[in-house]
Amino acid sequence: METLQVYHGDCLEVMKDIKDGFIDLTVTSPPYDNLRTYNGSLVWGESIWKSIIEQLFRVTKKGGVVVWVVGDATIEGSETGTSFKQALYFKDIGFNLHDTMIWEKQTFTATGALKTRYAQVFEYVFIFTKRMIKTFNPIKDRPTKGPRKKHGTIRQPDGSTKEQSSIGKVYSDKLAQRFNVWKINTECSNTNRFHPAQFPEQLAHDHIISWSNEGDTVLDPMMGSGTTGVACRNLNRNFIGIEKDEKYFGSAKQRIENPNWKPPKRDKGGNQIEEPEGLLPREEVEQLMKIKV
């Protein structure tokens, strides 16, 4: 049975108690610059995200993976490029940039931008590994026209080509391996959403099954709504989640531990009309912070 552990506090402090090389997989989404205030709890900047990345390198196992879902703010007509700065820093401290994936969403939100640019409907998903990757379970859900033969050539450094290995081999799979652009709808229902940057469970689910196995330990140091934890519970993975904001933490804790939990009610405009369930008494929060991983 999976072990689900959630901690209320600053991830930079809580992560200090996680052993070196303890985590198989991290699935998380950091703040996108300062696009959200998160109930006024956000304290964010380059020194902070660099420290988080350094802690992730320390706690990740050799062969482990970090999935980093991120985007950029646009300031005075220019995207900040923070996502690229973060990706390069991952590499600087020793991670491999294993894949640069795209999460394609069904719609866009920055309507004002349409006056000067095309509507942005994607976010970056960087896949980092600590040394050579140890686990990859490819998702095969891309429709094909049935059995097919391997064909084609590979371009060589001098410009010449050579046939691929196993040329002519017949593949009988009716579904082929997915590409690295994933089309997944955002969580936009007021019934299910209680966090301003809540990513869909399908996104967490698909990354967890791709880069880990049952019984592995998955971390989300910026847990938010607890989506990664819910997916871990459903997929028999161990989970460690950390969240700084007390209200989000209380709701995420209940959501992870209780499959029947419902988010707080909202009006037609999406405004919350009652407090979320599961806010912990301060004494219990303080006691929880004393638990070591």
N, C-alpha and C positions, 0 to 999 in steps of 0.2 A: 504494500500500500504506500502511496506517495506521502511525503512529508511536506506540509505547507507551513512556511514560517513568514510572518509579516512583521515589520518593524516600523514604528513611527519615529522619525528623526531625520537628520541631515545624512545623506548617503555617504558623504566623505568621512563622517564620524563612525557610522555603523559598519561600513565596509572594512574599517581597520580591524574589526574582530573576525573577519572571514579569513580562513587559513590560506596561505599561498597555494596556488594551483588547485583550488577546491571546486571551481565552477566549470561545468562542461559547456554551457551555452548562456549567453546573455541576449535577451531580446528587450530592447528599450527604445524610447524616443525622448531625446532631451528637449528642453525648450528651444523653440525656433527664434533665436535672438530674444527680443522682448515683445513678441507679438501678443502674449497673454500675461495677465497679472497673477493668476492662480490665487485668488482671494488675498492678494497683497503679500503673498509669501515668497515671491520670486526674488532671489538674489542670484544674478547670473552674469557671467563675463568670461573672458578668455582664461584667466587664472583658474577659475572654477572648473570649466570643462577640461582643461589640461590635467588638473588634479584627478578628476574622475576617470579620465582615460588611463592615467598612470596606475590608478587603483585596479582598473579592469585588467590591465596587463598582468599585474601581480597575482590576482585571484584566479585568472583563467588557466586551465590545464594546458599542457602541451598538446596541440592538436585541437584545442577548443575554439569556439567561434563567438564573435560578438556581432549581433545584428543591430545596426544603428540607423533608425528611421529618422530622417531629418529634412528640414527645408530652410529657406532663407527669408528674412524680411526684405522689403524693398524700401530704401530710404533715399529721398530726393532723386527718384528715378533710377536708382541703381540697386540691384540685388547685392546683399552684403558679401556673399561668397563664404560665409562662416562655415557652411557644410563642407566646402573644399578644404578650408584651413584645418578643420577637425580631422578630415580623412588623411591629410598629409601628416598631421601630428601623430595619428595612430601608427603610420609607417615610420615616422622618425624614432619612436620609442621601441620599435621592434615587431609590431604586428605586420602581417602580410595583408595587402588589399586583395582579397580573394575574388571579389565580384562587386561591380557597381550595378545594382539592380534599380528598376523603376517600379514604383507603385502607381499605377494609373487609376485615377478615381473617376467616378461617373459624372462629376460636375465640378464647377469651380465656385469660389466664393468672392474673389476680389473683383467685383463688377466694375469698379472705377478704372481698373487697369485696361479694360477693353478699348479705351479711347486712344491708347498709345502702344498696345502690345497684344499679342495673341493670348487667349485665356489659358492659364496654367492649370493643368489637370493632373499633375503628378508630383510625387515626392521622391527623394533619393532614399535608397535602402542600401547602405554600405555593408558588405559582409567582410569582416576581418577575421583572420585566423592567427593563432599563436603557433608558428612553425607550420608544418604540413598538416592539412586537415585530417582528422581521424574518422569523421562520420559524415556521410552524405547519402541520404535516402531520396533519390530523385522522384519527384511527383510526375506521374505519367497521365496526363489528362488532355493532351492536345490531339484533336481528331485528325485522322489520316484517311486515305482512300483504301486502306487495307494493306495487305502484305506488300513490301517494297524491297528493292535491292539497294545495297550500299554502292554508291557511285561517286564520281567526282575526283578532283585532283587537289593537291596542296602546293601552294606557291612557295618556292625556295628563296633563300636570301639573294641569290644571283638572278632572280627573275624567272628561272625555269620552273617547270611543274613536274610533279610525280604523282602517280596514282595513290589514293589512300590505301591503307592496309585493309585486308579482308574485303577487297573489292569484289562485288558480286554476291556478297553474303545476303541472304534473304531475312528480313525482319518481319515477323508475323504479328507483332503487336498491333492491335487496332487503334490503340492510343499511344502517341509518342511522348517523349519527355518534354515537359513544359520549357518555354523560353524564359529569359530573365526579366521580361516585362510582365508584371502581374496585374491583371484587371480585377480589382476588388472594390466593391462599393464602400463608401464611408458609413460610419454609424451616425445616421441623421435623424433617427426616430426619437422624439421627445420622451417616448415611453421607456426606452432602453438607455438613454444617454443621461449622465449626470455630471460629466466632466467636460470642460471646454475644448479639450484636445484628445478626445477618446478615440483610439483607433479600433478598427473592427476586429472581432475575435478571429475571423477567417485569416487575417494577415498574420496574427500571432500563431495560430494553429499551423498554418502551412510552413512557417519558418521552423517551428519546433519539431515537426515531423521530418523536415529536411535535414536538420543539422544535429539531431540528438536521437537517442534511443530511450526506450522505457527504462525508468530507474535512474536516468541521468539527473543532474541538478542544474536548474535553470534560474538565472538571476534577472531581476528587473530593479535596478537601483533608483529609478524614478517611476515608481509604480503607477501613479495617477489613479485611474479608475480600476486597476487590478486586472485588466484584460489578459495579460500574460499569465497571471496566476490562475485565472479561470481555465485557460487553455491547458495549462499544466495539470490541473486537477482532472480534466477530462481525458488527458492523454497519458496518465500514469507517470508523470515526471515529478521529481522533487522540486520545490519552488522556494526561493527566498526573494521577498519583495520589500522595498523600502520606500516610504513616502513621507515627505516633510509636512505637508498640509494636513492638519488634524481632521477636518471634515472629509476630505477625500480619503484619508487613511481609514476612517471609521466605515465609510461606505464600501471601500474596496475590500476591507477585511471581511465584512459580512457577505459580500458578493462572492468572494473566493471560497469561504468556508461553508456557505449555505446555498446549494444549487437552486433553491426555491425563493431566494431573496429577490425583492422587487425594488427598483430605484424610487426616489421620492417623486411624488406627483408634481406635474407641471401644468400650467394653463396653456391655452392655445398658442400663446406667443413664446412658449418655451421657458417661461419664468417659473422657478421653483415655488410651490405654494405650501410646502411643509418641509421640516428638517429631515434629512436622510436618516434612515434607520442605522443603528449600530454604532453611534458615537460612543467611544469608551470613556468612562470616568477618568479624570486626570491621574488618580492614584494608580489605576491599572496601566495607563500609558507609561507612567514613570517606571513601574515594575517591569513592563515589557522591554524597556530600553536597557535593562540590566542583563537581559538574556544574551549569552554569547553564542555565536555560530561556530 
